[in-house]
Amino acid sequence: MLDGAAVRVPAPGKPTAVYFFATGCASCVPPLRALGEVAEAHSQVVYLPVSISPYDDAESIRGFLAAAEDGDRAAAHDPKARLAQTLKVNALIVYDAAGAEVYRGVDPPESEVKAAFAKASAQS
């Protein structure tokens, strides 16, 4: 949590929704807004927005969520994207020209990105 408390995902015994974002992501605002509205109507679901940017801090996250009209909600910061990795949330998907997936990865190193691009190009 932004206050430093640990959080378990999924929440024990409760339906849980997790949304990963970064404060520099303008396209994250509409989903945050929509998820916040849906969460209000489904109070039995634990909804947790999680910043995965190493550049965010608690103050910037709170400000971003307030601007997205989702500011009264508990949120978490996972600057090393450990939760995203544990849950196998992918930040990069590469497809070849035929539409076949050739790579999925979270925060991939440059070497993996280069290899994925080469593989996608070779299969074109």
Secondary structure as UniProt FT lines:
FT   TURN            2..3
FT   TURN            12..13
FT   STRAND          16..21
FT   TURN            23..24
FT   HELIX           26..28
FT   HELIX           29..41
FT   TURN            43..44
FT   STRAND          46..51
FT   TURN            54..55
FT   HELIX           58..67
FT   TURN            68..69
FT   TURN            71..72
FT   STRAND          76..77
FT   TURN            79..80
FT   HELIX           82..86
FT   TURN            87..88
FT   STRAND          92..95
FT   TURN            97..98
FT   STRAND          101..105
FT   HELIX           110..122
//
